[in-house]
């Protein structure tokens, strides 16, 4: 599942968090929500981690896509 397909299925608070904290490690509750939406799929095109520090982040492509959405460029 591509990130643009996941976006409308996320809660409003999750979408807001992603815009406000774009590029930051994802909190556990957001990871859980994304995995619930994707049926547990971790698509490497938009998902990285967990890292050695236990952090999970979105890829640069996903971060760029969110920035585009936040700027109403889609």
C-alpha positions in Angstrom: 0.0 0.0 0.0 1.4 3.4 -1.0 1.5 6.3 1.5 -1.0 8.4 -0.5 -3.5 5.5 0.0 -2.8 5.3 3.7 -3.1 9.1 4.2 -7.0 9.4 4.0 -7.4 6.4 6.3 -5.3 8.0 9.1 -7.1 9.8 11.9 -7.1 13.6 11.7 -4.8 13.8 14.7 -2.3 11.5 13.1 -2.3 13.5 9.8 -1.8 16.7 11.9 1.0 15.1 13.8 2.7 14.0 10.6 2.5 17.5 9.1 3.7 19.2 12.3 6.5 16.7 13.0 7.4 15.8 9.5 10.7 13.9 9.3 10.7 13.1 13.1 10.7 9.5 14.4 7.2 8.1 14.6 5.5 7.6 18.0 4.4 4.1 18.8 0.6 4.9 18.5 1.1 6.2 15.0 3.1 3.1 14.0 0.3 0.9 15.4 -2.3 2.9 13.4 -0.3 2.6 10.1 0.2 -1.1 10.6 -3.5 -1.6 11.3 -4.3 0.2 8.1 -1.8 -1.7 6.0 -2.5 -5.1 7.5 1.0 -5.2 9.0 2.8 -4.3 5.7 6.0 -2.3 6.1 6.6 -0.9 2.7 10.3 0.0 2.3 9.3 2.8 -0.1 8.0 4.9 2.8 8.9 3.1 6.0 12.4 2.7 7.7 13.3 1.1 10.9 13.3 0.4 13.6 16.9 1.7 13.9 19.4 0.6 16.4 17.9 3.2 18.7 14.5 1.7 18.2 13.2 4.6 16.1 11.0 4.2 13.0 10.8 6.9 10.4 9.3 7.6 7.1 11.5 7.7 4.1 12.6 11.0 2.4 10.0 10.3 -0.3 7.2 10.0 2.2 8.4 13.1 4.1 8.5 15.0 0.8 5.0 13.8 -0.1 3.6 15.0 3.3 5.3 18.4 2.8 3.6 18.6 -0.6 0.2 17.8 1.0 0.8 20.3 3.8 1.5 23.0 1.3 -1.6 22.1 -0.7 0.4 21.2 -3.7 -1.3 17.9 -4.4 
